[in-house]
Amino acid sequence: MPGSFKISSHQLMILILLYSVGTVILHTPSPLAGFAKQDAWLAALFGTGIALIFVWLH
């Protein structure tokens, strides 16, 4: 395949991180705010931390 290329592990990590953040921004706020009420910011922060652990493991 002409013009084939490989991405580094760092580039893959950035792609996964940006995809995860984009998904969270689009799908999470409304249900999270409805469930957690005043503590929605804390739940979002905790969830982001867990997601970053999974990205690191991946």
FENURNOR-V808933 format. One record per residue. N is the residue number from 1. RES is the residue in one small letter. SS is DSSP state (H for helix, E for strand, L for the rest). PSI is psi in whole degrees, 0 to 359 (none if undefined). OMEGA is omega in whole degrees, -180 to 180 (999 if undefined). Layout:
BEGIN
n={N,N}
res={RES,RES}
ss={SS,SS}
psi={PSI,PSI}
omega={OMEGA,OMEGA}
END
This chain:
BEGIN
n={1,2,3,4,5,6,7,8,9,10,11,12,13,14,15,16,17,18,19,20,21,22,23,24,25,26,27,28,29,30,31,32,33,34,35,36,37,38,39,40,41,42,43,44,45,46,47,48,49,50,51,52,53,54,55,56,57,58}
res={m,p,g,s,f,k,i,s,s,h,q,l,m,i,l,i,l,l,y,s,v,g,t,v,i,l,h,t,p,s,p,l,a,g,f,a,k,q,d,a,w,l,a,a,l,f,g,t,g,i,a,l,i,f,v,w,l,h}
ss={L,L,L,L,L,L,L,L,H,H,H,H,H,H,H,H,H,H,H,H,H,H,H,H,H,H,H,L,H,H,H,H,H,H,H,H,H,H,H,H,H,H,H,H,H,H,H,H,H,H,H,H,H,H,H,H,H,L}
psi={115,140,17,153,166,147,151,168,327,318,321,318,318,317,315,318,313,323,316,316,318,319,317,319,324,324,341,323,313,307,324,315,325,326,316,346,244,336,24,324,324,318,321,318,316,316,321,319,317,318,321,327,316,321,317,319,326,none}
omega={-179,179,179,-178,177,175,-179,179,178,178,177,179,179,178,179,179,-179,177,-180,180,178,179,180,-179,-177,-168,-170,-167,-175,179,-180,-180,178,-178,-172,180,-176,-176,-178,-180,180,178,178,179,179,179,178,178,179,179,179,175,178,177,179,179,-179,999}
END
